[in-house]
């Protein structure tokens, strides 16, 4: 099966269809420009059909034995395990990630599917006491109904499954809109896996489209009760505003501006490890990760030694064909993104920054750049940089490090490196982020641990019990075992 031929379609109510819009989304390989697929966009009518199909199918699915739902998830997991290699190849082609990145995404997706298998059996109710004699309070946990999922391009297989798999496991139906830079990996491929696993028709639908065609139809439609969105904070604000106006719950995974902080007590081995973590935190998948470390904050007492090691490592990174095993930096997702990154670096240099490493831009290949000496009021220090550009910032003492790390509207992830774990934990508690890691990379995501951000980095959490909270609701049913004496 050719993924980009067979799966480049709409998937609505169990049928693979061609959209009825008047234009096509073209899916390109970001490295060589090869046209992978052309998908005629879905219209608002097809969005309605997808949501209505989900609504019809969900009622029976919610009443299905959770062990049966678990069986479907287990079959999806086996299919992913059996087809790891072709999925990896497709991720390299559609996303421009290296083989290492693609393997990471598929293996992480397997771990999240294993957790979703267990979630099917974790929707537990409660019996609570009452101050009224003879009354029993039962609190049931029920599926919300239909969930709309809007996913990003960078880790579309993993991030989409992080919402789709638990939502289905808990008895919901789902409509997915993949990013138009990843319509197959984040859409058609996931639909095919669940179809082959025996998921009943209508429970998972994929609409490949764009706001230029459908406006806010995905958000305003009366059927979905929860919208799970991963992407930029700019779009996230709009999603939140529109969904909120229609009394829909949102789970928002948005932009980041993470800081990796190097404290003053590291010996040479600790500095070497911090350098390794910093390189990974910034340049994994070309820095196109919301958790990536935009800023490396270094205590002045170790600044010279750290900077020398870090710059040497960055200069040694190889940018090129993601299929070449020696490549560590592949292409960014498209030419407009490459141009924007180049312009951002040019502007920083014009404003007085110094380039310790100045990478070239060749097509969609953007070589790593390391900037330092930015003015304290530089907007670049407070915004997300979605690419292989990193800022080195010295500081004097922990209090200044905390101030600098928090001096951003974002609060997704972060890391601190120190010789003393408890010092690192105390430091981490002072940082305004949803996630913070001691002596590790800023890029972390695990199936059972709550994932999400503070400030402009999002609302709500996913993973494990947090996914149960996200995709279920609670219903109180009281039972009166004795006659009530009413006052009238």
C-alpha positions in Angstrom: 0.0 0.0 0.0 1.2 3.5 -0.9 0.2 5.7 2.0 0.3 8.9 -0.1 -1.9 7.4 -2.8 -4.3 5.3 -0.9 -4.8 7.4 2.3 -4.8 10.9 0.8 -8.6 11.3 1.1 -11.4 12.3 3.4 -12.6 9.6 5.7 -16.2 10.1 6.7 -18.6 7.5 8.2 -16.3 4.7 7.3 -15.9 5.7 3.6 -12.8 7.0 1.8 -14.0 10.0 -0.2 -12.9 12.9 -2.3 -13.7 16.3 -0.9 -16.2 18.5 -2.7 -14.3 21.7 -2.4 -13.0 23.7 -5.4 -9.3 23.4 -4.7 -6.6 21.0 -3.6 -4.2 20.8 -0.7 -0.8 19.7 -2.1 1.3 17.5 0.2 5.0 18.1 -0.5 8.2 16.4 0.7 9.9 19.3 2.4 13.4 18.1 1.5 13.2 17.5 -2.2 10.0 19.2 -3.1 8.4 16.0 -4.4 4.6 16.1 -4.7 3.4 13.3 -2.4 -0.4 13.8 -2.9 -3.2 16.2 -3.9 -6.3 16.2 -1.7 -9.4 18.1 -2.6 -10.5 20.0 0.5 -13.6 19.1 2.5 -16.3 21.7 2.7 -18.4 22.8 5.7 -21.1 20.3 4.4 -18.6 17.5 4.8 -17.6 18.7 8.2 -21.2 18.5 9.2 -21.5 15.0 7.8 -18.4 13.9 9.7 -19.8 15.3 13.0 -23.3 13.9 12.4 -21.8 10.4 11.7 -19.7 10.6 14.8 -22.8 11.6 16.9 -24.8 8.7 15.5 -22.1 6.1 16.1 -21.1 7.4 19.5 -24.3 6.4 21.3 -23.7 2.7 20.8 -20.0 2.9 21.3 -20.5 4.5 24.8 -22.7 1.5 25.7 -20.1 -1.0 24.4 -18.3 -3.1 27.0 -15.1 -1.2 27.8 -13.2 -4.5 27.3 -14.4 -4.5 23.7 -13.1 -0.9 23.3 -9.8 -2.0 24.8 -9.6 -4.8 22.3 -9.8 -2.3 19.4 -7.0 -0.2 20.9 -4.8 -3.3 21.4 -5.2 -4.2 17.7 -4.2 -0.7 16.7 -1.1 -1.0 18.8 -0.2 -4.3 17.1 -0.7 -2.8 13.7 1.6 0.1 14.5 4.2 -2.4 15.8 3.9 -4.5 12.7 4.1 -1.5 10.3 6.8 0.5 12.1 9.1 0.6 9.2 6.7 1.9 6.5 5.3 4.4 9.0 8.9 5.7 9.7 9.5 6.0 6.0 6.3 8.0 5.5 7.2 10.3 8.4 10.6 11.0 6.8 9.0 11.8 3.5 6.1 14.0 4.7 7.7 15.8 7.6 11.4 16.0 6.7 12.5 14.5 10.0 15.5 12.3 10.3 15.1 8.6 10.8 15.9 9.1 14.5 13.1 11.6 14.8 10.7 9.3 13.0 11.6 6.3 15.1 11.2 8.4 18.2 7.7 9.4 17.1 6.5 5.9 16.3 7.9 4.4 19.5 6.4 7.1 21.6 3.1 6.6 19.9 3.2 2.9 20.8 3.7 3.8 24.5 0.8 6.2 24.4 -1.4 3.5 22.8 -0.4 1.1 25.6 -1.7 3.7 28.1 -4.9 4.3 26.1 -5.5 0.5 26.2 -5.6 0.8 30.0 -7.7 4.0 29.9 -10.6 2.1 28.5 -11.0 0.5 32.0 -10.2 3.6 34.1 -13.5 5.6 33.8 -14.4 5.0 37.4 -17.5 6.4 39.2 -17.9 7.1 42.9 -20.4 6.7 45.7 -20.3 9.7 48.1 -21.9 10.2 51.5 -24.8 12.6 52.0 -25.8 14.7 55.0 -29.4 13.6 54.4 -30.3 10.3 56.0 -31.3 7.6 53.6 -29.8 9.3 50.5 -27.2 7.7 48.3 -25.0 9.9 45.9 -23.7 8.2 42.8 -21.3 10.1 40.6 -20.9 8.6 37.2 -18.1 9.3 34.8 -19.3 9.4 31.2 -17.9 10.1 27.8 -18.4 13.7 26.7 -19.8 12.5 23.3 -17.9 13.8 20.3 -14.4 15.3 20.3 -12.9 17.6 17.6 -9.1 17.2 17.2 -7.0 19.7 15.4 -3.4 18.6 15.1 0.0 20.1 14.2 2.5 19.2 11.5 5.6 18.5 13.7 4.6 15.3 15.5 1.3 14.6 13.8 1.2 10.8 14.4 2.0 11.0 18.1 0.1 14.2 19.0 -3.1 13.2 17.1 -3.1 9.7 18.7 -2.6 11.4 22.2 -6.1 12.7 21.8 -7.8 10.2 19.5 -6.8 7.0 21.3 -7.9 8.0 24.8 -11.1 9.7 23.5 -12.1 6.6 21.7 -11.1 4.3 24.6 -13.3 6.3 27.0 -16.4 5.9 24.7 -16.3 9.0 22.6 -16.3 9.5 18.8 -13.8 11.8 17.1 -13.4 14.1 14.1 -9.8 14.9 13.1 -8.6 17.8 11.1 -4.9 17.2 10.3 -2.5 20.0 9.5 -2.3 20.5 5.8 1.5 19.9 5.9 0.8 16.5 7.3 -2.6 15.3 6.0 -1.6 11.6 5.7 0.6 11.0 8.8 -1.8 13.0 11.0 -5.0 12.0 9.3 -5.4 9.2 6.7 -2.9 6.9 8.3 -4.5 7.0 11.7 -8.0 6.4 10.2 -6.7 3.4 8.3 -5.1 1.9 11.4 -8.4 2.1 13.3 -10.4 0.9 10.4 -8.2 -2.2 10.1 -8.4 -2.7 13.8 -12.2 -3.0 13.5 -13.4 0.3 14.9 -17.1 0.7 13.9 -17.7 3.2 11.1 -18.4 6.8 12.1 -16.5 6.8 15.3 -13.3 8.2 13.7 -13.6 10.7 10.8 -10.9 12.7 9.1 -11.6 16.0 7.2 -8.7 17.5 5.3 -9.5 21.1 4.8 -8.6 24.7 5.7 -10.1 27.6 7.5 -10.1 29.4 4.1 -12.7 26.8 3.0 -14.8 26.2 6.1 -14.2 29.1 8.4 -15.0 28.2 12.0 -17.3 25.3 11.1 -15.1 22.8 13.1 -15.4 24.9 16.2 -18.9 26.3 16.0 -20.7 23.0 15.0 -23.2 22.0 17.7 -22.1 18.4 18.0 -18.6 18.4 19.5 -18.4 19.0 23.2 -14.5 19.2 23.5 -12.0 20.7 21.1 -8.4 19.4 21.5 -6.0 21.7 19.7 -2.2 21.7 19.3 -0.5 24.5 17.5 0.5 28.2 17.9 -0.8 30.4 20.7 -2.1 32.8 18.0 -4.5 30.2 16.6 -5.1 28.8 20.0 -6.5 32.1 21.2 -9.0 32.0 18.4 -9.9 28.4 19.0 -10.5 29.1 22.7 -12.6 32.2 22.0 -14.9 30.6 19.4 -15.2 27.3 21.4 -15.9 29.2 24.6 -18.6 31.3 23.0 -20.4 28.0 22.2 -19.8 26.5 25.6 -17.3 23.9 24.5 -14.5 22.7 26.6 -10.9 23.1 25.1 -7.6 21.3 25.7 -4.9 23.6 24.2 -1.3 22.6 23.7 0.3 25.8 22.4 3.6 27.6 21.8 6.6 27.6 24.1 9.7 29.6 24.8 11.6 27.2 27.1 14.8 28.0 28.9 17.5 25.5 29.7 19.4 26.8 32.7 23.0 25.9 33.6 23.9 26.7 37.2 27.3 27.4 38.6 28.1 24.2 40.5 28.7 21.8 37.5 32.0 20.1 37.1 33.4 19.3 33.6 31.3 16.1 33.3 28.2 18.0 34.4 28.9 20.7 31.8 29.4 18.1 29.1 26.1 16.6 30.0 24.4 20.0 30.0 25.8 20.7 26.5 24.4 17.4 25.3 21.0 18.2 26.7 21.1 21.8 25.3 21.9 20.6 21.8 19.1 18.0 21.9 16.7 20.4 23.5 17.2 23.0 20.7 17.9 21.1 17.5 15.9 17.9 17.7 13.6 17.9 14.6 15.2 21.2 13.6 13.8 22.9 16.7 10.3 22.6 15.4 9.0 21.5 18.8 7.0 23.6 21.2 9.1 22.2 24.1 12.4 23.1 22.4 14.8 25.3 24.4 14.8 28.7 22.7 17.0 30.1 25.3 20.1 28.7 27.0 20.7 30.6 30.3 24.3 30.1 31.6 25.8 31.3 34.9 28.7 33.6 34.1 31.1 31.5 36.2 30.8 28.7 33.7 29.8 30.7 30.6 33.1 30.6 28.8 33.6 26.8 29.2 30.0 26.0 28.4 29.9 28.3 25.4 33.1 26.8 23.9 31.8 23.3 24.2 28.3 24.2 23.0 29.5 26.1 19.9 31.8 23.3 19.0 29.0 20.8 19.2 26.6 23.0 17.1 29.2 23.6 14.4 29.7 19.8 14.1 25.9 19.2 13.4 25.3 18.1 9.9 22.4 19.6 7.9 21.1 17.8 4.8 19.1 14.8 3.5 17.0 13.4 6.3 17.5 9.9 4.8 21.2 10.1 5.2 22.1 8.4 8.5 24.8 11.1 9.1 22.2 13.9 8.9 21.2 15.5 12.2 19.3 18.5 10.9 16.8 18.0 8.1 14.6 20.6 6.3 12.1 22.9 8.0 8.6 22.2 7.0 8.3 24.7 4.0 9.9 27.6 2.3 7.9 30.3 4.0 9.1 29.0 7.4 12.7 28.9 6.2 12.4 32.5 4.9 10.8 33.6 8.2 13.7 32.1 10.3 16.3 33.7 8.0 14.6 37.1 8.4 14.5 36.7 12.2 18.2 36.1 12.4 19.0 39.0 10.1 16.9 41.3 12.2 18.6 40.2 15.4 22.0 40.8 13.9 20.9 44.2 12.7 19.8 45.1 16.3 23.3 44.2 17.7 23.2 40.5 18.4 26.4 38.5 17.8 26.4 35.2 15.9 28.6 32.6 17.4 27.4 30.3 14.7 25.7 31.6 11.6 24.0 29.0 9.5 23.1 29.3 5.9 19.7 28.8 4.4 19.6 26.6 1.3 16.0 26.0 0.2 14.3 24.5 3.2 17.5 23.5 4.8 18.2 26.0 7.6 21.6 25.4 9.3 21.9 26.0 13.0 22.5 29.5 14.3 23.7 30.5 17.8 23.1 34.1 18.9 24.3 36.0 21.9 24.5 39.6 23.1 20.9 40.4 22.6 19.6 43.5 24.2 17.6 42.9 27.4 14.4 44.3 25.8 14.8 42.3 22.5 11.4 40.8 21.5 13.3 37.7 20.3 13.9 36.7 23.9 10.2 36.5 24.7 8.8 34.8 21.5 8.8 31.3 20.3 11.5 30.5 17.7 10.3 27.4 15.8 13.5 26.4 14.1 17.3 25.8 14.5 18.1 29.1 16.1 19.1 29.4 19.7 19.9 32.3 22.1 22.7 32.1 24.7 22.1 34.4 27.7 24.5 34.8 30.7 23.2 35.5 34.2 24.6 36.3 37.7 23.1 34.0 40.3 19.9 32.0 40.7 17.6 34.9 41.3 18.5 36.5 38.0 18.2 33.1 36.3 14.6 32.8 37.6 13.7 36.3 36.5 15.1 35.7 33.0 13.4 32.2 32.7 10.1 33.7 33.7 10.4 36.8 31.5 8.2 35.5 28.7 4.4 35.1 28.1 4.9 31.4 27.7 5.3 28.6 30.2 5.4 25.1 28.7 8.6 23.3 29.5 12.1 24.0 30.8 15.2 22.4 32.3 17.9 23.1 34.9 21.3 21.6 35.3 23.0 21.4 38.6 25.3 19.2 40.7 22.7 19.0 43.4 19.3 17.5 42.6 17.4 19.2 45.5 18.8 22.5 44.4 17.5 21.8 41.0 14.0 20.9 42.3 13.9 24.0 44.4 14.8 26.1 41.3 12.3 24.3 39.1 9.5 25.1 41.6 10.2 28.8 41.0 9.7 28.6 37.2 6.3 29.4 35.8 5.9 26.4 33.5 3.7 23.4 33.3 6.7 21.1 33.1 10.3 21.4 34.3 13.1 18.8 34.2 16.2 18.5 36.4 19.5 17.5 34.6 17.7 16.6 31.4 16.3 17.9 28.1 13.4 20.3 27.8 11.8 17.9 25.3 9.9 15.3 27.4 6.5 13.6 27.1 5.4 10.5 28.9 2.1 8.6 28.7 1.1 8.8 32.4 2.4 12.2 33.4 0.2 15.4 33.0 1.3 17.3 29.9 0.5 21.0 29.4 1.5 24.6 29.9 0.9 27.8 31.8 0.3 31.3 30.6 0.1 31.5 26.8 1.3 27.9 26.4 -2.1 26.4 26.8 -5.0 25.3 29.0 -5.8 21.8 30.3 -3.7 18.7 30.5 -3.4 15.4 28.6 -1.9 12.0 29.3 -3.0 9.3 31.8 -5.6 10.5 34.3 -5.5 14.0 32.8 -6.9 12.5 29.5 -9.7 10.9 31.5 -10.6 14.4 32.9 -10.3 15.9 29.4 -12.6 13.5 27.6 -15.2 12.6 30.2 -17.8 14.4 32.2 -19.4 13.6 35.6 -23.0 13.1 36.3 -24.6 13.0 39.8 -27.5 10.7 40.4 -28.9 10.6 43.9 -31.1 7.8 45.2 -33.6 8.3 48.1 -34.0 5.1 50.0 -36.5 6.7 52.5 -39.4 9.0 52.0 -38.6 12.7 52.0 -40.6 15.1 54.1 -41.1 18.2 51.9 -41.9 21.6 53.4 -45.0 22.1 51.3 
